[in-house]
Structure formats: C-alpha cells, structure tokens
Amino acid sequence: MTVAELEAQLRSLLKGEYSSLSIRFNDHAANYEDAEDYYALIGSEDDISDWISTEERQKAIDTNSVWEIQWYPQTPVGFCRIKASSLAACIGGLTK
C-alpha cells in the first residue's frame, strides 16, 4: 500500500465537516508503565471490543507495542477506536 492509498483509506473514515482522526503508539508509556502493567491495572475497564482480537491484545501486551487509531467520523462527539500490536494490524482491521 502506498502512502497515498493509506491516506485515502484513512480519509474514507471521515464523513463530517468536523471529523478528525488520531494515531497513537504506546500511550501507556506516558505513565511510565509497560503494556502488561497498564492493562492489568485497568482490568475490566479495558474495552475488549476496541481490539482487533483477543490474540492481538495479548500480542500487544507481550511485545509492549500498542497501536491505536481513533476517529470521529461525523462530529467531535461520537468516536470509533481500534487497537492492535502493530500499525499494519490496525490498518488491516479498518476493513473488517
């Protein structure tokens, strides 16, 4: 996939005038925690439906590599989010 194709795919998620998108990597590290400690701490508050799969979640924890794409498709109020162990997996999950 070229950069132009990737940009087109990401832009296709955004429909509204006030829509936005962000990509994050290892947000848990901002609190000086690794992924395993962070996700153990938040436990049931972790929205499992945000992850590509339970296997991807475990792989992200095992490798301490958490990628997240979050977008507001119509307005700055309601959002969608997807998480995986790699950016490629996140991008692949957008088509599911």
DSSP file (Angstrom, degrees, kcal/mol; ACC not computed):
  #  RESIDUE AA STRUCTURE BP1 BP2  ACC     N-H-->O    O-->H-N    N-H-->O    O-->H-N    TCO  KAPPA ALPHA  PHI   PSI    X-CA   Y-CA   Z-CA
    1    1 A M              0   0    0      0, 0.0     2,-0.1     0, 0.0     0, 0.0   0.000 360.0 360.0 360.0 131.4    0.0    0.0    0.0
    2    2 A T     >  -     0   0    0      1,-0.1     4,-2.5     4,-0.0     5,-0.2  -0.371 360.0-108.4 -81.5 166.7    1.4    3.4   -0.9
    3    3 A V  H  > S+     0   0    0      1,-0.2     4,-2.8     2,-0.2     5,-0.2   0.896 121.7  53.1 -61.6 -40.0    1.2    6.4    1.3
    4    4 A A  H  > S+     0   0    0      2,-0.2     4,-2.2     1,-0.2    -1,-0.2   0.895 109.7  47.8 -62.9 -40.5   -1.4    8.0   -0.9
    5    5 A E  H  > S+     0   0    0      2,-0.2     4,-2.4     1,-0.2    -2,-0.2   0.900 111.8  50.1 -67.3 -40.4   -3.5    4.8   -0.7
    6    6 A L  H  X S+     0   0    0     -4,-2.5     4,-2.5     2,-0.2     5,-0.2   0.929 110.8  49.2 -62.4 -45.5   -3.1    4.8    3.1
    7    7 A E  H  X S+     0   0    0     -4,-2.8     4,-2.7     1,-0.2    -2,-0.2   0.912 110.9  50.2 -60.5 -42.4   -4.2    8.4    3.3
    8    8 A A  H  X S+     0   0    0     -4,-2.2     4,-1.6     2,-0.2    -1,-0.2   0.901 110.5  50.1 -63.1 -40.8   -7.2    7.8    1.1
    9    9 A Q  H  < S+     0   0    0     -4,-2.4     4,-0.4     2,-0.2    -2,-0.2   0.927 113.3  45.2 -63.8 -44.7   -8.2    4.8    3.3
   10   10 A L  H >< S+     0   0    0     -4,-2.5     3,-1.4     1,-0.2     4,-0.4   0.909 111.5  52.3 -66.8 -41.5   -7.9    6.8    6.5
   11   11 A R  H >< S+     0   0    0     -4,-2.7     3,-1.6     1,-0.3    -1,-0.2   0.816  97.6  67.5 -63.0 -29.5   -9.8    9.8    4.9
   12   12 A S  T 3< S+     0   0    0     -4,-1.6    -1,-0.3     1,-0.3    -2,-0.2   0.697  91.7  62.4 -66.1 -16.6  -12.6    7.5    3.9
   13   13 A L  T <  S+     0   0    0     -3,-1.4     2,-0.6    -4,-0.4    -1,-0.3   0.698  92.0  77.1 -76.1 -19.6  -13.4    7.0    7.6
   14   14 A L    <   +     0   0    0     -3,-1.6    60,-0.1    -4,-0.4    -1,-0.1  -0.826  45.5 154.4-103.6 120.5  -14.2   10.7    8.0
   15   15 A K        +     0   0    0     58,-2.8    59,-0.2    -2,-0.6    -1,-0.2   0.730  48.4  74.5-113.2 -33.8  -17.5   12.0    6.7
   16   16 A G  S >  S-     0   0    0     57,-2.5     3,-1.4    56,-0.2    59,-0.1  -0.393  80.5-116.5 -90.6 162.3  -18.5   15.1    8.6
   17   17 A E  T 3  S+     0   0    0      1,-0.3    58,-0.1    -2,-0.1    -1,-0.1   0.809 117.5  41.0 -61.8 -32.1  -17.2   18.6    8.4
   18   18 A Y  T 3  S+     0   0    0     56,-0.8    -1,-0.3     2,-0.0    56,-0.1   0.012  87.4 129.6-108.6  26.8  -15.9   18.4   12.0
   19   19 A S    <   -     0   0    0     -3,-1.4     2,-0.3    54,-0.2    -5,-0.1  -0.415  31.8-180.0 -79.4 157.9  -14.5   14.8   11.8
   20   20 A S  E     -A   72   0A   0     52,-1.1    52,-2.8    55,-0.2     2,-0.3  -0.965  14.8-154.3-153.1 166.7  -11.0   14.0   13.0
   21   21 A L  E     -A   71   0A   0     -2,-0.3     2,-0.3    50,-0.2    50,-0.2  -0.998   7.4-174.0-146.8 142.4   -8.5   11.1   13.3
   22   22 A S  E     -A   70   0A   0     48,-2.8    48,-2.6    -2,-0.3     2,-0.4  -0.993  11.3-154.3-138.2 148.8   -5.5   10.3   15.5
   23   23 A I  E     -A   69   0A   0     -2,-0.3     2,-0.3    46,-0.2    46,-0.2  -0.986  18.6-172.9-120.5 129.9   -3.0    7.5   15.6
   24   24 A R  E     -A   68   0A   0     44,-3.1    44,-2.3    -2,-0.4     2,-0.4  -0.905  12.2-161.0-124.4 151.4   -1.3    6.7   18.9
   25   25 A F  E    S-A   67   0A   0     -2,-0.3    42,-0.2    42,-0.2     4,-0.1  -0.986  72.3 -18.0-133.4 124.5    1.6    4.4   19.9
   26   26 A N    >   +     0   0    0     40,-2.9     3,-1.5    -2,-0.4     4,-0.3   0.881  64.4 170.1  52.1  51.1    2.2    3.2   23.5
   27   27 A D  G >  S+     0   0    0     39,-0.3     3,-1.6     1,-0.3     4,-0.3   0.814  72.4  68.8 -56.9 -31.0    0.1    5.8   25.3
   28   28 A H  G > >S+     0   0    0      1,-0.3     3,-1.7     2,-0.2     5,-1.1   0.791  85.3  69.4 -60.3 -27.1    0.6    3.8   28.5
   29   29 A A  G X 5S+     0   0    0     -3,-1.5     3,-2.0     1,-0.3    -1,-0.3   0.720  81.4  73.6 -66.5 -20.7    4.3    4.7   28.4
   30   30 A A  G < 5S+     0   0    0     -3,-1.6    -1,-0.3    -4,-0.3    -2,-0.2   0.745  98.4  48.3 -63.6 -21.3    3.4    8.3   29.3
   31   31 A N  G < 5S-     0   0    0     -3,-1.7    -1,-0.3    -4,-0.3    -2,-0.2   0.141 121.7-108.9-102.0  17.0    2.6    7.0   32.8
   32   32 A Y  T < 5S+     0   0    0     -3,-2.0     2,-0.3     1,-0.2    -3,-0.2   0.862  80.3 125.4  57.8  38.7    6.0    5.1   33.0
   33   33 A E      < -     0   0    0     -5,-1.1    -1,-0.2     4,-0.0     2,-0.2  -0.905  58.2-129.1-122.9 152.9    4.2    1.8   32.7
   34   34 A D     >  -     0   0    0     -2,-0.3     4,-2.5    -3,-0.1     5,-0.2  -0.571  36.6-102.5 -91.3 168.7    4.6   -1.1   30.3
   35   35 A A  H  > S+     0   0    0      1,-0.2     4,-2.8    -2,-0.2     5,-0.3   0.876 119.1  55.0 -60.0 -40.1    1.6   -2.5   28.5
   36   36 A E  H  > S+     0   0    0     25,-0.5     4,-1.7     1,-0.2    -1,-0.2   0.939 112.3  41.8 -61.4 -47.5    1.3   -5.5   30.8
   37   37 A D  H  > S+     0   0    0      2,-0.2     4,-2.2     1,-0.2    -1,-0.2   0.910 115.3  51.4 -65.5 -41.6    1.1   -3.4   33.9
   38   38 A Y  H  X S+     0   0    0     -4,-2.5     4,-2.3     1,-0.2     5,-0.2   0.948 113.1  42.2 -61.9 -50.8   -1.2   -0.9   32.4
   39   39 A Y  H  X S+     0   0    0     -4,-2.8     4,-1.2     1,-0.2    -1,-0.2   0.781 113.5  53.3 -73.0 -25.0   -3.8   -3.3   31.1
   40   40 A A  H  < S+     0   0    0     -4,-1.7    -1,-0.2    -5,-0.3    -2,-0.2   0.883 110.2  49.6 -69.3 -38.6   -3.6   -5.4   34.3
   41   41 A L  H  < S+     0   0    0     -4,-2.2    -2,-0.2     1,-0.2    -3,-0.2   0.914 115.1  40.3 -67.5 -44.5   -4.3   -2.2   36.3
   42   42 A I  H >< S+     0   0    0     -4,-2.3     3,-2.9     1,-0.2     4,-0.2   0.725  85.5 158.7 -81.7 -18.5   -7.3   -1.0   34.2
   43   43 A G  G ><  +     0   0    0     -4,-1.2     3,-1.8     1,-0.3    -1,-0.2  -0.030  68.0  15.3  44.0-115.8   -8.6   -4.6   34.0
   44   44 A S  G 3  S+     0   0    0      1,-0.3    -1,-0.3    -3,-0.1     4,-0.2   0.623 117.6  70.6 -69.2 -13.1  -12.3   -4.7   33.3
   45   45 A E  G <  S+     0   0    0     -3,-2.9     2,-0.5    -6,-0.1    -1,-0.3   0.667  74.1 101.1 -76.5 -14.8  -12.3   -1.1   32.2
   46   46 A D  S <  S-     0   0    0     -3,-1.8     2,-1.2    -4,-0.2     3,-0.1  -0.593  78.6-132.7 -70.6 120.2  -10.3   -2.1   29.1
   47   47 A D    >   -     0   0    0     -2,-0.5     3,-2.1     1,-0.2     4,-0.4  -0.636  19.1-168.0 -80.0  98.6  -12.9   -2.2   26.2
   48   48 A I  G >  S+     0   0    0     -2,-1.2     3,-1.5     1,-0.3    -1,-0.2   0.782  81.4  69.1 -59.2 -28.9  -12.0   -5.5   24.6
   49   49 A S  G 3  S+     0   0    0      1,-0.3    -1,-0.3    -3,-0.1    -2,-0.1   0.680  88.3  66.1 -67.3 -15.5  -14.2   -4.6   21.6
   50   50 A D  G <  S+     0   0    0     -3,-2.1    33,-2.4    32,-0.1    -1,-0.3   0.730  87.6  86.2 -73.8 -21.6  -11.6   -2.0   20.6
   51   51 A W  B <  S-b   83   0A   0     -3,-1.5    33,-0.2    -4,-0.4     3,-0.1  -0.512  83.2-128.2 -84.4 147.2   -9.0   -4.7   19.9
   52   52 A I  S    S-     0   0    0     31,-2.1     2,-0.3     1,-0.2    -1,-0.1   0.911  88.9 -27.2 -54.9 -43.8   -8.7   -6.4   16.6
   53   53 A S     >  -     0   0    0     30,-0.2     4,-2.0     1,-0.1    -1,-0.2  -0.966  62.6-102.3-162.3 166.4   -8.9   -9.7   18.5
   54   54 A T  H  > S+     0   0    0     -2,-0.3     4,-2.2     1,-0.2     5,-0.2   0.845 123.4  55.4 -66.2 -31.6   -8.0  -11.1   21.9
   55   55 A E  H  > S+     0   0    0      2,-0.2     4,-2.4     1,-0.2    -1,-0.2   0.897 106.6  49.7 -66.8 -39.6   -4.9  -12.6   20.4
   56   56 A E  H  > S+     0   0    0      2,-0.2     4,-2.5     1,-0.2    -2,-0.2   0.888 109.3  52.6 -64.8 -39.2   -3.8   -9.2   19.1
   57   57 A R  H  X S+     0   0    0     -4,-2.0     4,-2.2     2,-0.2    -2,-0.2   0.939 111.3  45.6 -60.9 -47.2   -4.4   -7.7   22.6
   58   58 A Q  H  X S+     0   0    0     -4,-2.2     4,-2.9     1,-0.2    -2,-0.2   0.897 112.0  51.5 -64.9 -39.6   -2.2  -10.4   24.1
   59   59 A K  H  X S+     0   0    0     -4,-2.4     4,-2.2     2,-0.2    -1,-0.2   0.903 109.1  51.4 -62.8 -40.7    0.5   -9.9   21.4
   60   60 A A  H  X>S+     0   0    0     -4,-2.5     5,-2.0     2,-0.2     4,-0.8   0.908 113.0  45.1 -62.1 -42.7    0.4   -6.2   22.1
   61   61 A I  H  <5S+     0   0    0     -4,-2.2     3,-0.5     3,-0.2   -25,-0.5   0.927 113.3  49.9 -66.4 -45.1    0.9   -6.8   25.8
   62   62 A D  H  <5S+     0   0    0     -4,-2.9    -2,-0.2     1,-0.2    -1,-0.2   0.847 120.3  35.5 -63.2 -35.2    3.6   -9.4   25.3
   63   63 A T  H  <5S-     0   0    0     -4,-2.2    -1,-0.2    -5,-0.2    -2,-0.2   0.452 103.0-127.7 -98.4  -1.9    5.6   -7.1   22.9
   64   64 A N  T  <5 +     0   0    0     -4,-0.8     2,-0.4    -3,-0.5    -3,-0.2   0.911  69.6 127.8  53.5  45.1    4.8   -3.9   24.8
   65   65 A S      < +     0   0    0     -5,-2.0     2,-0.6    -6,-0.2    -1,-0.2  -0.874  31.0 172.3-136.4  99.1    3.6   -2.4   21.4
   66   66 A V        -     0   0    0     -2,-0.4   -40,-2.9    -3,-0.1     2,-0.4  -0.935   6.8-174.7-117.3 114.9    0.1   -0.9   21.4
   67   67 A W  E     -AC  25  84A   0     17,-3.0    17,-2.0    -2,-0.6     2,-0.4  -0.851   5.5-174.3-104.6 143.1   -1.1    1.0   18.4
   68   68 A E  E     -AC  24  83A   0    -44,-2.3   -44,-3.1    -2,-0.4     2,-0.5  -0.997  14.1-167.3-141.4 132.5   -4.4    2.8   18.4
   69   69 A I  E     +AC  23  82A   0     13,-2.5    13,-2.3    -2,-0.4     2,-0.4  -0.988  14.6 180.0-116.1 126.6   -6.4    4.6   15.7
   70   70 A Q  E     +AC  22  81A   0    -48,-2.6   -48,-2.8    -2,-0.5     2,-0.4  -0.992   2.9 176.8-128.4 133.8   -9.3    6.7   16.9
   71   71 A W  E     -AC  21  80A   0      9,-2.4     9,-2.8    -2,-0.4   -50,-0.2  -0.988  30.6-146.2-140.8 150.5  -11.6    8.7   14.7
   72   72 A Y  E     -A   20   0A   0    -52,-2.8   -52,-1.1    -2,-0.4     7,-0.2  -0.908  22.5-171.3-109.3  97.1  -14.7   10.9   15.0
   73   73 A P  S    S+     0   0    0      0, 0.0   -58,-2.8     0, 0.0   -57,-2.5   0.801  75.3   7.1 -69.2 -31.8  -16.5   10.1   11.7
   74   74 A Q  S    S-     0   0    0      1,-0.4   -56,-0.8     4,-0.4   -55,-0.2   0.770 128.9  -0.5-117.0 -47.1  -19.2   12.7   11.8
   75   75 A T  S    S-     0   0    0      3,-0.4    -1,-0.4   -58,-0.1   -55,-0.2  -0.842  75.7 -96.2-140.8 171.3  -18.8   15.1   14.7
   76   76 A P  S    S+     0   0    0      0, 0.0     3,-0.1     0, 0.0   -57,-0.1   0.190 111.6  65.3 -78.8  20.5  -16.4   15.7   17.6
   77   77 A V  S    S+     0   0    0      1,-0.2     2,-0.3    -5,-0.0     0, 0.0   0.851  92.3  44.9-106.3 -66.7  -18.7   13.8   19.9
   78   78 A G  S    S-     0   0    0     -6,-0.0    -4,-0.4     1,-0.0    -3,-0.4  -0.643  71.1-175.7 -86.4 137.0  -19.1   10.1   18.9
   79   79 A F        -     0   0    0     -2,-0.3     2,-0.3    -7,-0.2    -7,-0.2  -0.869  21.9-144.9-132.1 164.6  -15.9    8.1   18.1
   80   80 A C  E     - C   0  71A   0     -9,-2.8    -9,-2.4    -2,-0.3     2,-0.3  -0.910  19.9-169.9-120.4 151.0  -14.6    4.8   16.9
   81   81 A R  E     - C   0  70A   0     -2,-0.3     2,-0.3   -11,-0.2   -11,-0.2  -0.999   9.8-173.4-145.6 145.3  -11.4    3.1   18.0
   82   82 A I  E     - C   0  69A   0    -13,-2.3   -13,-2.5    -2,-0.3     2,-0.3  -0.999   7.6-167.9-138.7 139.6   -9.3    0.2   17.0
   83   83 A K  E     +bC  51  68A   0    -33,-2.4   -31,-2.1    -2,-0.3     2,-0.3  -0.945  15.2 150.0-129.3 148.8   -6.2   -1.3   18.8
   84   84 A A  E     - C   0  67A   0    -17,-2.0   -17,-3.0    -2,-0.3   -27,-0.1  -0.949  54.6 -99.0-161.4 177.9   -3.6   -3.8   17.8
   85   85 A S  S    S+     0   0    0     -2,-0.3     2,-0.3   -19,-0.2   -17,-0.1   0.594 104.0  27.6 -83.7 -12.0    0.0   -4.8   18.3
   86   86 A S  S  > S-     0   0    0    -19,-0.1     4,-2.0     1,-0.1     5,-0.1  -0.976  75.8-120.1-145.6 157.9    1.2   -3.1   15.0
   87   87 A L  H  > S+     0   0    0     -2,-0.3     4,-2.8     1,-0.2     5,-0.2   0.895 115.2  56.3 -64.4 -38.9    0.1   -0.3   12.8
   88   88 A A  H  > S+     0   0    0      1,-0.2     4,-2.6     2,-0.2    -1,-0.2   0.903 106.8  48.9 -60.0 -41.7   -0.3   -2.7    9.9
   89   89 A A  H  > S+     0   0    0      2,-0.2     4,-2.0     1,-0.2    -1,-0.2   0.897 111.1  50.6 -65.3 -39.8   -2.7   -4.8   12.0
   90   90 A C  H  X S+     0   0    0     -4,-2.0     4,-0.9     2,-0.2    -2,-0.2   0.949 111.9  46.6 -60.8 -49.0   -4.7   -1.6   12.9
   91   91 A I  H >< S+     0   0    0     -4,-2.8     3,-1.0     1,-0.2     4,-0.5   0.923 112.2  50.9 -60.4 -44.1   -4.9   -0.6    9.2
   92   92 A G  H >< S+     0   0    0     -4,-2.6     3,-1.0     1,-0.2    -1,-0.2   0.851 105.3  57.5 -61.7 -34.4   -5.9   -4.1    8.3
   93   93 A G  H >< S+     0   0    0     -4,-2.0     3,-1.1     1,-0.2    -1,-0.2   0.673  89.8  72.9 -71.4 -17.2   -8.6   -4.1   11.0
   94   94 A L  T << S+     0   0    0     -3,-1.0    -1,-0.2    -4,-0.9    -2,-0.2   0.775  93.3  54.8 -67.5 -24.7  -10.2   -1.0    9.4
   95   95 A T  T <         0   0    0     -3,-1.0    -1,-0.2    -4,-0.5    -2,-0.2   0.527 360.0 360.0 -87.0  -5.4  -11.5   -3.1    6.6
   96   96 A K    <         0   0    0     -3,-1.1    -1,-0.2    -4,-0.2    -2,-0.1   0.463 360.0 360.0 -82.0 360.0  -13.3   -5.6    8.9
